[in-house]
């Protein structure tokens, strides 16, 4: 009887862990490449805006934002519904086509940087930086630094819900913070 009880408890625990793992993996952000996002904006009947997470492999705050912010179920669901999500290595080596220009990796210092990252961040290389583009790949805004889920959602909704077309950021942030 004890063996059955122990087996039963272990089985229930295993099923519970499996269920929680499956549930949390369903909330993960689906990252795509820049080329995939550019293709989707060009071919979809109702394209989404584009969100770019510019990171580096060595950036601790980038990893923290991945874990704390992008894995947040509310953030993941909102972003999946409203944006094509691109993860872009600011030190990546692959050439990128954007608005008729090819951006490349530039060796500099110990590692170097990608011209596309520098262009998106308006010359201020800072990681992480999140970039919001409209449906036609026009720059809406770079947002430098680590963002916790709630402040990130304010920014994502500002662009995702087209509030930026009617209100400036200060007026919106003042209302959202109340």
KATA-V839909 format. One record per pair of residues at least 12 apart in sequence whose C-alpha atoms are under 10 Angstrom apart, sorted by the first residue. I is the first residue (numbers start at 1). J is the second residue. If there is no record, write none. Layout:
BEGIN
i->[I;I]
j->[J;J]
END
This chain:
BEGIN
i->[23;24;24;24;25;25;26;26;26;27;27;27;27;27;27;27;27;27;28;28;28;28;28;28;28;28;29;29;29;29;29;29;29;29;29;29;29;29;29;29;30;30;30;30;30;30;30;31;31;31;31;31;31;31;31;31;32;32;32;32;32;32;33;33;33;33;33;33;34;34;34;34;34;34;34;34;34;34;34;35;35;35;35;36;36;36;37;37;37;37;37;37;37;37;37;37;38;38;38;38;38;38;38;40;40;41;41;41;41;41;42;42;42;46;47;47;47;47;47;47;48;48;48;48;48;48;48;48;48;48;48;48;49;49;49;49;49;49;49;49;49;49;49;49;49;49;49;50;50;50;50;50;50;50;50;50;50;50;50;50;50;50;50;50;51;51;51;51;51;51;51;51;51;51;51;51;51;51;51;51;51;51;52;52;52;52;52;52;52;52;52;52;52;52;52;52;52;53;53;53;53;53;53;53;53;53;53;53;53;53;53;53;53;53;53;54;54;54;54;54;54;54;54;54;54;54;54;54;54;54;54;54;54;54;54;55;55;55;55;55;55;55;55;55;55;55;55;56;56;56;56;56;56;56;56;56;57;57;57;57;58;59;59;59;60;60;60;61;61;61;61;61;62;62;62;62;62;62;63;63;64;64;64;64;65;65;65;65;65;65;66;66;68;68;68;68;69;69;69;69;69;69;69;69;70;70;70;70;71;72;72;72;73;74;74;74;75;75;75;75;75;76;78;78;78;78;79;79;79;79;81;82;82;82;82;82;83;83;83;83;83;83;83;84;84;85;86;86;87;88;88;88;88;89;89;89;89;89;89;90;90;90;90;90;90;90;90;90;90;90;90;90;90;91;91;91;91;91;91;91;91;91;91;91;92;92;92;92;92;92;92;92;92;92;93;93;93;93;93;93;93;94;95;95;95;96;96;96;96;97;98;98;99;99;101;102;102;103;103;103;103;103;104;104;105;113;117;117;120;120;120;120;120;121;121;121;121;122;122;124;124;125;126;126;126;127;127;127;128;128;128;128;128;129;129;129;129;129;129;130;130;130;130;130;130;130;131;131;132;132;132;132;133;133;134;134;134;140;140;141;141;143;151;151;151;154;154;154;154;155;155;155;155;158;158;158]
j->[73;71;72;73;71;73;73;76;77;70;71;72;73;74;75;76;77;80;70;71;72;73;75;76;77;80;66;70;71;72;73;75;76;77;78;79;80;84;85;86;76;79;80;84;85;86;87;51;52;53;80;84;85;86;87;88;52;84;85;86;87;88;52;84;85;86;87;88;50;51;52;84;85;86;87;88;96;97;98;86;96;97;98;84;85;86;49;50;51;52;83;84;85;86;135;137;50;84;97;98;135;136;137;84;135;84;134;135;136;137;135;136;137;135;82;83;84;134;135;136;80;81;82;83;84;85;133;134;135;136;137;160;79;82;83;84;85;132;133;134;135;136;137;138;140;159;160;79;82;83;84;85;86;131;132;133;134;135;136;137;138;139;140;160;79;82;83;84;85;86;87;130;131;132;133;134;137;140;142;156;159;160;83;84;85;86;87;88;89;117;120;129;130;131;132;133;142;65;66;70;85;86;87;88;89;90;117;127;128;129;130;131;132;142;143;86;87;88;89;90;91;116;117;118;120;121;125;126;127;128;129;130;131;142;144;87;88;89;90;91;92;117;126;127;128;129;130;88;89;90;91;92;113;126;127;128;89;90;91;92;127;126;127;128;127;128;146;127;128;145;146;147;127;128;129;145;146;147;128;146;128;146;147;148;128;145;146;147;148;149;128;146;146;147;148;149;146;147;148;149;150;151;152;153;147;148;149;152;149;148;149;150;149;149;150;153;149;150;152;153;156;149;153;156;157;160;153;156;157;160;160;156;157;159;160;161;132;133;134;135;156;159;160;133;135;132;130;131;130;114;116;117;130;113;114;116;117;127;128;105;112;113;114;115;116;117;118;121;125;126;127;128;129;104;105;106;107;111;112;113;114;115;116;117;104;105;106;111;112;113;114;115;116;117;105;106;107;112;113;114;115;114;114;115;116;114;115;116;117;116;116;137;137;138;116;115;116;115;116;117;118;119;116;117;117;125;129;131;132;133;139;141;142;141;142;143;144;141;142;142;144;144;143;144;145;144;145;146;143;144;145;146;147;142;143;144;145;146;147;142;143;144;145;146;147;152;143;144;155;156;159;160;159;160;159;160;162;159;164;155;159;155;173;176;177;172;173;176;177;169;172;173;176;172;173;176]
END
